[in-house]
Amino acid sequence: MKPPERRIAVESIAAWSQTYRDSDRWGASLERMPAELLDEYEAVHAGETALLLPDGRVFWSPVGGDVDTPRCEGDFGQVLLEYLIDHKAEAHHSGPVFPTVLFGVDLNPAMAFCADCGKWVDLRAESQRIDGRGTRLRGETEHE
């Protein structure tokens, strides 16, 4: 898996994410967002466009999509998808779509950015706190 050639230059991933998380401005389902911004968001969410940081690092969404018909490629893509399933349960993301999680080109699940949460997440650590049915393991507590 490699990131798409199409890139959007951004100041930071957090700033880019915040633009789309402003439900007061755009509406809960982004219904008031200008078409140009909505197209950009959808292209990043679909893994068609990557984000380019000022230092040259590239982040993209190699897995995701609809829960019933997920988008993933190869064995490692399946591993990343399993991490997304666990993150969806851990972070209490609702709805039929996976959250938009951005990875660097190294696809390190311990250093991913969840655009829906608006923060960096360690998907590997989260996955260790969730059983195969999405239930928090006994003795584990919520974290921020």
SESEMI-333276 format. One record per atom (N, C-alpha, C): x, y, z; residue in one letter. Coordinates in steps of 0.02 Angstrom, whole numbers, padded with zeros to 5 digits, always signed. Layout:
N
XYZa
...
END
This chain:
144
+00042-00059+00000m
+00000+00000+00000m
+00044+00062+00000m
+00026+00108-00043k
+00063+00171-00043k
+00013+00228-00051k
+00031+00286-00025p
-00016+00342-00026p
-00031+00366-00097p
-00089+00396-00107p
-00107+00421-00173p
-00061+00479-00194p
-00055+00489-00258e
-00013+00543-00284e
-00044+00612-00270e
-00110+00615-00270r
-00144+00679-00258r
-00133+00700-00185r
-00109+00761-00175r
-00092+00786-00108r
-00123+00854-00096r
-00140+00866-00034i
-00164+00932-00012i
-00115+00957+00040i
-00086+01015+00029a
-00040+01044+00078a
-00080+01072+00136a
-00061+01054+00197v
-00095+01077+00257v
-00044+01101+00309v
-00065+01146+00353e
-00021+01169+00407e
-00008+01113+00457e
-00062+01078+00476s
-00057+01022+00522s
-00119+00978+00511s
-00113+00916+00530i
-00170+00871+00523i
-00226+00892+00570i
-00208+00914+00630a
-00259+00936+00679a
-00298+00996+00652a
-00264+01044+00622a
-00298+01103+00594a
-00343+01082+00536a
-00320+01038+00493w
-00361+01014+00438w
-00423+00980+00465w
-00414+00936+00514s
-00469+00899+00544s
-00520+00946+00576s
-00496+00997+00611q
-00541+01044+00645q
-00586+01080+00596q
-00561+01094+00536t
-00602+01127+00485t
-00666+01088+00472t
-00660+01022+00472y
-00717+00979+00455y
-00758+00958+00517y
-00731+00969+00575r
-00766+00949+00637r
-00807+01006+00666r
-00809+01063+00632d
-00845+01122+00657d
-00919+01116+00639d
-00956+01075+00678s
-01026+01063+00662s
-01070+01125+00673s
-01048+01172+00716d
-01086+01234+00724d
-01086+01273+00658d
-01030+01270+00623r
-01024+01307+00560r
-01055+01269+00501r
-01041+01203+00496w
-01060+01165+00437w
-01123+01123+00445w
-01147+01115+00506g
-01204+01071+00518g
-01179+01002+00537g
-01221+00965+00572a
-01201+00900+00598a
-01180+00851+00543a
-01211+00855+00485s
-01193+00810+00430s
-01159+00847+00372s
-01128+00904+00388l
-01090+00945+00340l
-01134+00973+00285l
-01199+00978+00298e
-01245+01001+00245e
-01234+01074+00223e
-01202+01114+00264r
-01190+01184+00245r
-01119+01195+00219r
-01080+01142+00212m
-01011+01149+00189m
-01009+01163+00114m
-00967+01209+00092p
-00960+01221+00020p
-00938+01157-00016p
-00963+01148-00076a
-00949+01087-00115a
-00874+01073-00122a
-00834+01125-00131e
-00762+01116-00139e
-00730+01084-00077e
-00750+01109-00018l
-00723+01080+00044l
-00750+01010+00056l
-00813+00999+00040l
-00842+00933+00049l
-00808+00882+00004l
-00793+00901-00058d
-00758+00857-00105d
-00689+00839-00077d
-00654+00889-00048e
-00588+00876-00019e
-00592+00827+00039e
-00640+00838+00083y
-00649+00793+00141y
-00664+00723+00117y
-00710+00716+00070e
-00729+00650+00046e
-00671+00614+00012e
-00629+00652-00025a
-00571+00622-00058a
-00520+00596-00008a
-00510+00633+00046v
-00464+00610+00099v
-00493+00550+00134v
-00557+00554+00152h
-00591+00498+00186h
-00590+00435+00144h
-00597+00442+00079a
-00597+00384+00034a
-00528+00358+00017a
-00475+00391+00043g
-00408+00368+00028g
-00382+00388-00040g
-00416+00435-00074e
-00398+00457-00141e
-00348+00515-00140e
-00344+00549-00083t
-00301+00608-00076t
-00264+00603-00010t
-00201+00623-00010a
-00160+00623+00051a
-00149+00694+00074a
-00131+00702+00138l
-00115+00767+00166l
-00040+00774+00169l
-00014+00831+00147l
+00057+00844+00146l
+00073+00898+00197l
+00113+00881+00247l
+00133+00929+00299l
+00192+00971+00276l
+00202+01030+00307p
+00258+01074+00286p
+00326+01040+00290p
+00335+00991+00335d
+00400+00957+00341d
+00408+00900+00290d
+00359+00892+00246g
+00363+00841+00194g
+00331+00775+00211g
+00309+00766+00273r
+00276+00703+00291r
+00208+00699+00258r
+00188+00639+00239v
+00125+00626+00205v
+00083+00580+00249v
+00019+00598+00256f
-00029+00556+00293f
-00089+00543+00249f
-00116+00482+00255w
-00172+00463+00213w
-00214+00410+00248w
-00272+00395+00219s
-00319+00347+00247s
-00322+00285+00202s
-00279+00235+00216p
-00276+00176+00173p
-00333+00126+00183p
-00368+00131+00239v
-00424+00085+00253v
-00482+00126+00279v
-00542+00099+00272g
-00601+00134+00298g
-00662+00117+00258g
-00704+00168+00249g
-00765+00158+00211g
-00823+00136+00254g
-00871+00104+00222d
-00931+00080+00255d
-00916+00016+00293d
-00946+00007+00350v
-00934-00051+00392v
-00952-00116+00355v
-01005-00114+00316d
-01027-00174+00280d
-00983-00190+00220d
-00953-00140+00189t
-00910-00150+00131t
-00846-00109+00141t
-00803-00132+00187p
-00743-00093+00202p
-00693-00090+00144p
-00653-00036+00146r
-00601-00026+00096r
-00534-00045+00129r
-00504-00098+00106c
-00437-00117+00130c
-00403-00159+00076c
-00337-00159+00078e
-00298-00192+00026e
-00245-00236+00059e
-00245-00300+00043g
-00194-00346+00066g
-00200-00365+00140g
-00154-00408+00161d
-00154-00433+00230d
-00144-00378+00281d
-00096-00333+00268f
-00084-00280+00316f
-00142-00232+00318f
-00175-00221+00262g
-00236-00180+00261g
-00289-00210+00305g
-00294-00276+00305q
-00342-00311+00348q
-00325-00300+00421q
-00261-00301+00438v
-00239-00288+00507v
-00259-00217+00527v
-00246-00168+00484l
-00264-00099+00499l
-00340-00092+00507l
-00377-00129+00466l
-00450-00127+00471l
-00473-00154+00539l
-00441-00206+00562e
-00458-00233+00628e
-00445-00181+00682e
-00390-00144+00676y
-00376-00090+00723y
-00431-00037+00720y
-00456-00021+00660l
-00509+00028+00653l
-00574+00004+00686l
-00588-00060+00679i
-00648-00088+00711i
-00643-00079+00787i
-00585-00094+00814d
-00575-00087+00887d
-00578-00013+00907d
-00548+00031+00867h
-00550+00102+00883h
-00621+00128+00881h
-00660+00107+00833k
-00730+00128+00827k
-00767+00111+00892k
-00754+00051+00919a
-00786+00031+00982a
-00758+00070+01041a
-00693+00076+01044e
-00659+00110+01100e
-00680+00184+01104e
-00684+00218+01047a
-00699+00290+01046a
-00775+00304+01042a
-00814+00251+01038h
-00887+00258+01034h
-00910+00297+00972h
-00875+00285+00916h
-00897+00314+00853h
-00959+00275+00830h
-01011+00311+00813s
-01072+00277+00792s
-01082+00284+00717s
-01131+00249+00692g
-01147+00253+00621g
-01115+00198+00580g
-01135+00194+00517p
-01114+00138+00474p
-01047+00148+00439p
-01012+00203+00453v
-00949+00218+00419v
-00892+00218+00469v
-00834+00193+00449f
-00775+00195+00491f
-00752+00267+00500f
-00721+00283+00556p
-00693+00349+00564p
-00635+00359+00514p
-00621+00421+00498t
-00565+00437+00454t
-00502+00436+00497t
-00461+00386+00487v
-00397+00380+00524v
-00341+00386+00473v
-00295+00433+00487l
-00240+00448+00442l
-00176+00417+00468l
-00139+00385+00424f
-00076+00353+00440f
-00020+00386+00400f
+00040+00384+00428g
+00099+00404+00390g
+00115+00351+00338g
+00164+00364+00296v
+00180+00315+00243v
+00206+00250+00272v
+00231+00251+00336d
+00254+00189+00367d
+00196+00147+00395d
+00134+00175+00393l
+00073+00140+00416l
+00079+00116+00488l
+00112+00154+00530n
+00122+00135+00600n
+00057+00146+00638n
+00024+00092+00661p
-00039+00100+00697p
-00032+00132+00766p
+00029+00137+00791a
+00039+00169+00856a
+00043+00245+00848a
+00045+00270+00786m
+00050+00342+00774m
+00002+00361+00718m
-00063+00359+00734a
-00114+00375+00685a
-00155+00435+00710a
-00187+00469+00664f
-00228+00526+00683f
-00300+00512+00664f
-00344+00512+00714c
-00415+00502+00701c
-00446+00571+00689c
-00467+00584+00627a
-00497+00648+00611a
-00564+00657+00646a
-00599+00602+00660d
-00663+00606+00694d
-00655+00625+00767d
-00602+00600+00799c
-00587+00617+00869c
-00550+00684+00873c
-00513+00701+00820g
-00472+00761+00820g
-00409+00754+00860g
-00382+00693+00864k
-00321+00682+00903k
-00282+00622+00878k
-00219+00620+00900w
-00175+00563+00885w
-00196+00505+00928w
-00195+00445+00899v
-00215+00385+00935v
-00163+00329+00924v
-00158+00286+00973d
-00116+00226+00968d
-00165+00168+00958d
-00177+00150+00896l
-00226+00098+00881l
-00205+00030+00908l
-00141+00017+00910r
-00116-00046+00936r
-00133-00053+01010r
-00121-00001+01049a
-00136-00003+01121a
-00211-00007+01132a
-00250+00030+01094e
-00323+00027+01101e
-00349-00043+01087e
-00322-00075+01037s
-00344-00141+01017s
-00332-00192+01073s
-00280-00182+01112q
-00265-00228+01167q
-00316-00221+01224q
-00355-00166+01224r
-00405-00156+01277r
-00475-00179+01256r
-00482-00205+01196i
-00547-00225+01169i
-00545-00299+01150i
-00599-00336+01166d
-00600-00406+01145d
-00628-00410+01074d
-00634-00470+01047g
-00655-00480+00978g
-00726-00458+00963g
-00767-00445+01014r
-00836-00422+01004r
-00843-00347+01015r
-00787-00312+01024g
-00790-00240+01035g
-00805-00221+01106g
-00797-00269+01153t
-00811-00256+01223t
-00746-00240+01260t
-00749-00188+01302r
-00690-00170+01342r
-00673-00228+01389r
-00609-00245+01392l
-00587-00299+01436l
-00594-00278+01509l
-00610-00325+01552r
-00618-00310+01624r
-00556-00278+01651r
-00566-00229+01695g
-00510-00196+01726g
-00484-00137+01686g
-00507-00129+01624e
-00485-00073+01583e
-00530-00014+01596e
-00503+00044+01597t
-00543+00105+01609t
-00543+00149+01548t
-00591+00193+01545e
-00594+00241+01490e
-00533+00287+01495e
-00511+00313+01440h
-00457+00362+01440h
-00478+00420+01395h
-00443+00475+01401e
-00461+00533+01360e
-00418+00538+01299e
END
